[in-house]
């Protein structure tokens, strides 16, 4: 009999503890709580009146607490310096007594996403027993933020036919933004070689075809707005010489210039010059008289008799074999 009583007491204790834990985890605030929605960066006023005992004004301490914070985010007492909690400095203040809001109302400015949560307004009257008269009002602040990109693909992506690429587009905001993909203004339709993965943040193409070339736009959208980012996918091409050098005849002491203009995708073209197979910068006789300009042309100034010979320019952008052209 005693054993059964002990078992029942133990089960009852376990049930009470389980109920307590469940209550803590499912806590959703009092039913009469005030729910407020604010936009990131804006301001909000928590309206909290002061209900004086017997309608007679008496000294009181105002204390604002946020659930989950050990120290109050704001404490006010007449003629004493106010206290602002960490992270709330310069952003919390008591509203003006002349405002239409209650005397205990709190103004919160420059709202952050971390400000979301439960707040309690506590008014404690001095010279009264703790339980004789006490005000308390609960508020829940829901912070909304328009989307903002945290990861985007490069604006121009050079590829070769057959390559595999991943376009990554991630956004933050409250509510969580939804990502949508478009190609040349039409929604992307997953096919055999392409697909959308990881909650829409990744567009993957496993085998680039000519028809895959174009502008890819990711749109991040929530109830507070939308933003977009476009990446242009282009077939890469090796450097091609458009204006080759031509043969020159100059008198000693004059200036000579050999052209070597090239185009490429991507356009990071490198131009190198040789004289009879030796880089011009290593030809001792040219030394201080030779210059390679930004447009790729070679300038020798002044010309000397020993400069006679074949000059070759070579262009490359890292794709395919370098192209070259020569002149005398």
C-alpha positions as CSV (number, residue, x, y, z in Angstrom):
1,X,0.0,0.0,0.0
2,X,2.8,2.4,0.9
3,X,4.6,1.5,-2.3
4,X,1.6,2.3,-4.4
5,X,1.2,5.6,-2.6
6,X,4.8,6.5,-3.3
7,X,4.4,5.5,-7.0
8,X,1.3,7.7,-7.3
9,X,3.1,10.7,-5.6
10,X,6.1,10.2,-7.9
11,X,3.9,10.2,-11.0
12,X,2.0,13.2,-9.8
13,X,5.3,15.1,-9.3
14,X,6.4,14.1,-12.8
15,X,3.1,15.2,-14.3
16,X,3.4,18.6,-12.5
17,X,7.0,19.1,-13.7
18,X,6.0,18.1,-17.3
19,X,3.0,20.5,-17.2
20,X,5.3,23.3,-16.0
21,X,7.8,22.7,-18.7
22,X,5.1,22.5,-21.4
23,X,3.6,25.7,-20.1
24,X,7.0,27.5,-20.3
25,X,7.7,26.4,-23.8
26,X,4.2,27.2,-25.1
27,X,4.0,30.5,-23.3
28,X,2.4,33.0,-25.6
29,X,1.7,35.9,-23.3
30,X,-1.4,37.0,-21.6
31,X,-4.7,37.2,-23.5
32,X,-5.1,40.9,-23.0
33,X,-1.6,41.7,-24.4
34,X,-1.2,44.4,-27.0
35,X,0.3,43.2,-30.3
36,X,2.2,45.8,-32.3
37,X,3.9,45.4,-35.7
38,X,6.7,47.7,-36.7
39,X,9.0,48.1,-39.6
40,X,12.8,47.8,-39.4
41,X,14.4,51.2,-38.7
42,X,11.1,52.9,-37.7
43,X,9.9,53.9,-34.2
44,X,7.0,52.7,-32.0
45,X,5.3,53.8,-28.8
46,X,4.2,51.2,-26.2
47,X,1.2,52.9,-24.7
48,X,1.1,52.3,-20.9
49,X,-1.2,54.4,-18.6
50,X,-0.5,54.9,-14.9
51,X,-3.4,53.9,-12.7
52,X,-2.8,55.8,-9.5
53,X,-4.3,54.3,-6.3
54,X,-7.5,56.1,-5.4
55,X,-6.9,58.4,-8.3
56,X,-4.3,60.4,-6.3
57,X,-0.9,61.0,-7.9
58,X,1.9,59.4,-5.8
59,X,5.6,58.7,-6.5
60,X,6.3,55.7,-8.7
61,X,9.1,53.8,-10.4
62,X,8.7,52.9,-14.1
63,X,10.3,49.7,-15.2
64,X,10.2,48.2,-18.7
65,X,11.3,44.6,-19.1
66,X,11.8,42.4,-22.2
67,X,11.3,38.7,-21.8
68,X,14.6,36.9,-22.0
69,X,16.6,39.9,-20.7
70,X,17.8,39.6,-17.1
71,X,18.1,43.4,-16.7
72,X,15.3,45.8,-17.4
73,X,15.7,47.7,-20.7
74,X,14.5,50.9,-19.1
75,X,14.1,52.3,-15.6
76,X,12.7,55.8,-14.7
77,X,12.3,57.5,-11.4
78,X,11.5,61.2,-11.1
79,X,14.7,63.4,-10.8
80,X,17.0,60.5,-11.1
81,X,19.1,59.5,-14.1
82,X,17.4,56.9,-16.3
83,X,18.7,53.5,-17.0
84,X,18.8,52.0,-20.5
85,X,19.7,48.4,-21.1
86,X,22.5,47.2,-23.3
87,X,21.7,47.6,-26.9
88,X,18.9,50.1,-26.1
89,X,21.1,53.0,-25.2
90,X,19.8,56.1,-27.1
91,X,16.8,54.2,-28.4
92,X,14.4,54.1,-25.4
93,X,12.8,57.0,-23.6
94,X,9.7,57.8,-21.6
95,X,7.2,59.8,-23.7
96,X,6.5,63.4,-22.8
97,X,3.9,63.9,-20.1
98,X,2.1,66.3,-22.5
99,X,1.7,63.5,-25.1
100,X,-1.7,61.7,-25.6
101,X,-0.1,58.5,-24.4
102,X,-0.1,57.2,-20.9
103,X,2.5,58.5,-18.4
104,X,4.4,55.1,-18.4
105,X,4.6,54.8,-22.2
106,X,7.9,53.9,-23.8
107,X,9.3,55.3,-27.1
108,X,11.5,52.8,-29.0
109,X,13.4,54.2,-32.0
110,X,15.6,52.8,-34.8
111,X,13.9,49.4,-34.4
112,X,16.1,46.3,-35.0
113,X,15.0,42.8,-35.9
114,X,16.4,41.7,-32.5
115,X,13.8,43.9,-30.8
116,X,11.1,41.5,-31.6
117,X,9.6,39.9,-28.6
118,X,7.6,40.4,-25.4
119,X,7.7,43.6,-23.3
120,X,6.2,44.3,-19.9
121,X,5.4,47.8,-18.5
122,X,5.7,47.8,-14.7
123,X,4.6,50.7,-12.5
124,X,5.6,50.3,-8.8
125,X,4.2,52.9,-6.4
126,X,6.4,53.9,-3.5
127,X,5.3,54.0,0.1
128,X,2.8,51.2,-0.6
129,X,3.1,47.5,0.3
130,X,4.2,45.5,-2.7
131,X,0.9,43.9,-3.3
132,X,-1.4,46.8,-2.5
133,X,-1.3,48.4,-5.9
134,X,0.8,47.5,-9.0
135,X,0.3,48.1,-12.7
136,X,1.6,45.8,-15.4
137,X,0.8,45.7,-19.1
138,X,2.2,43.2,-21.7
139,X,3.1,44.0,-25.3
140,X,4.3,41.9,-28.2
141,X,6.4,43.6,-30.8
142,X,6.6,41.9,-34.3
143,X,9.4,43.5,-36.4
144,X,9.0,43.3,-40.2
145,X,12.0,44.0,-42.5
146,X,12.0,44.3,-46.3
147,X,14.3,41.9,-48.1
148,X,18.0,42.5,-48.4
149,X,20.6,40.4,-50.3
150,X,23.3,38.6,-48.3
151,X,24.7,36.6,-51.3
152,X,24.4,37.4,-55.0
153,X,26.1,36.0,-58.1
154,X,28.5,38.1,-60.1
155,X,26.9,40.5,-62.6
156,X,28.7,38.9,-65.6
157,X,29.6,35.2,-65.7
158,X,31.7,33.8,-68.6
159,X,31.2,30.2,-69.5
160,X,32.1,27.6,-72.1
161,X,29.5,25.3,-73.7
162,X,29.3,22.2,-71.5
163,X,30.3,23.9,-68.3
164,X,28.3,23.5,-65.0
165,X,27.4,26.6,-63.0
166,X,25.6,27.5,-59.8
167,X,24.0,30.9,-59.3
168,X,23.6,31.6,-55.6
169,X,21.1,34.2,-54.4
170,X,20.3,34.6,-50.7
171,X,18.2,37.2,-48.9
172,X,17.3,38.2,-45.3
173,X,14.2,39.9,-44.0
174,X,11.1,39.4,-41.9
175,X,9.0,37.6,-42.9
176,X,11.6,35.3,-44.5
177,X,11.8,36.3,-48.2
178,X,10.8,34.0,-51.0
179,X,13.3,33.6,-53.9
180,X,12.1,33.4,-57.5
181,X,14.3,33.0,-60.6
182,X,13.7,34.4,-64.1
183,X,15.6,34.0,-67.4
184,X,15.2,36.9,-69.8
185,X,12.0,38.0,-67.9
186,X,10.4,34.6,-68.0
187,X,10.1,32.3,-64.9
188,X,12.8,29.6,-64.9
189,X,11.3,26.2,-65.6
190,X,13.5,23.3,-64.2
191,X,14.5,20.9,-67.0
192,X,16.9,18.0,-67.5
193,X,20.1,20.1,-67.1
194,X,18.8,22.8,-64.8
195,X,17.1,22.9,-61.4
196,X,16.4,25.1,-58.4
197,X,17.6,23.9,-55.0
198,X,18.1,24.8,-51.3
199,X,14.7,26.6,-50.8
200,X,15.1,28.5,-54.1
201,X,18.5,30.0,-53.3
202,X,20.5,28.1,-55.9
203,X,19.9,27.8,-59.7
204,X,22.1,25.0,-61.1
205,X,22.8,24.3,-64.8
206,X,24.8,21.1,-65.2
207,X,25.6,21.3,-68.9
208,X,25.6,24.8,-70.5
209,X,24.0,25.0,-73.9
210,X,23.8,28.0,-76.3
211,X,20.1,28.4,-75.4
212,X,21.1,28.7,-71.7
213,X,22.9,32.0,-72.4
214,X,21.1,35.1,-71.2
215,X,20.1,37.2,-68.2
216,X,19.2,35.4,-65.0
217,X,17.3,37.5,-62.4
218,X,16.6,36.4,-58.8
219,X,13.8,38.2,-57.0
220,X,13.5,38.2,-53.2
221,X,10.0,39.1,-52.0
222,X,8.1,39.4,-48.7
223,X,5.2,41.4,-47.4
224,X,7.4,44.5,-47.0
225,X,8.7,44.7,-50.5
226,X,10.9,43.0,-53.1
227,X,14.4,43.4,-54.6
228,X,16.1,41.9,-57.6
229,X,19.6,41.1,-58.9
230,X,20.6,40.1,-62.5
231,X,23.5,38.0,-63.6
232,X,24.4,37.9,-67.3
233,X,25.7,34.5,-68.5
234,X,27.9,34.9,-71.6
235,X,29.9,32.4,-73.8
236,X,33.6,33.2,-73.2
237,X,35.8,33.8,-76.2
238,X,39.6,34.0,-76.7
239,X,41.4,37.2,-77.6
240,X,41.4,38.1,-81.2
241,X,43.7,40.7,-82.8
242,X,41.6,43.3,-84.5
243,X,44.4,45.7,-85.6
244,X,47.7,43.8,-86.2
245,X,51.1,45.5,-86.5
246,X,52.3,46.6,-90.0
247,X,55.8,46.9,-91.4
248,X,57.5,50.3,-90.7
249,X,60.4,52.1,-92.2
250,X,61.9,54.9,-90.0
251,X,65.0,57.0,-89.9
252,X,67.4,56.7,-87.0
253,X,66.3,59.1,-84.2
254,X,62.7,59.0,-85.1
255,X,59.8,57.3,-83.2
256,X,58.1,54.1,-84.4
257,X,54.9,52.6,-83.2
258,X,53.5,49.1,-83.9
259,X,49.8,48.6,-83.3
260,X,48.3,45.5,-81.7
261,X,44.6,46.0,-80.7
262,X,42.6,43.0,-79.5
263,X,39.1,42.1,-78.4
264,X,37.9,39.3,-76.1
265,X,35.3,38.0,-73.7
266,X,36.2,38.5,-70.9
267,X,38.1,41.6,-71.9
268,X,41.1,41.2,-69.6
269,X,43.5,41.0,-72.5
270,X,47.3,40.7,-71.9
271,X,49.6,41.9,-74.7
272,X,53.2,40.7,-74.9
273,X,55.9,41.8,-77.4
274,X,59.0,40.0,-78.7
275,X,61.9,41.0,-80.9
276,X,63.3,38.0,-82.9
277,X,61.8,35.6,-80.3
278,X,63.1,37.5,-77.2
279,X,60.8,39.6,-75.0
280,X,61.4,43.3,-75.7
281,X,62.0,44.0,-72.0
282,X,64.9,41.6,-72.1
283,X,66.6,43.2,-75.2
284,X,69.5,45.2,-73.7
285,X,69.8,47.5,-76.7
286,X,66.1,48.6,-76.4
287,X,66.2,49.0,-72.6
288,X,64.9,52.6,-71.8
289,X,63.7,53.3,-75.4
290,X,60.8,50.8,-75.5
291,X,57.3,51.2,-74.1
292,X,54.1,49.0,-74.3
293,X,51.1,51.3,-74.1
294,X,47.7,50.4,-72.4
295,X,46.2,49.9,-75.9
296,X,48.8,47.2,-76.6
297,X,50.9,49.2,-79.1
298,X,54.7,49.1,-78.9
299,X,56.7,52.3,-79.1
300,X,60.4,52.7,-79.7
301,X,61.7,56.2,-79.2
302,X,64.2,57.1,-80.6
303,X,64.9,54.4,-83.2
304,X,68.4,53.1,-83.6
305,X,70.0,51.1,-86.4
306,X,70.2,47.9,-84.3
307,X,66.4,48.0,-83.8
308,X,65.9,46.5,-87.3
309,X,64.1,43.1,-87.1
310,X,60.9,41.2,-86.6
311,X,58.5,42.3,-83.9
312,X,55.7,40.0,-82.7
313,X,52.8,40.7,-80.5
314,X,50.9,38.0,-78.7
315,X,47.4,38.5,-77.1
316,X,45.6,36.3,-74.6
317,X,42.8,36.5,-72.0
318,X,43.4,33.0,-70.6
319,X,40.9,31.3,-72.9
320,X,42.1,29.2,-75.8
321,X,45.5,29.5,-77.4
322,X,47.2,33.0,-77.6
323,X,47.0,34.7,-81.0
324,X,50.0,36.5,-82.5
325,X,51.0,38.8,-85.4
326,X,54.3,40.1,-86.6
327,X,55.8,43.1,-88.5
328,X,59.2,44.4,-89.5
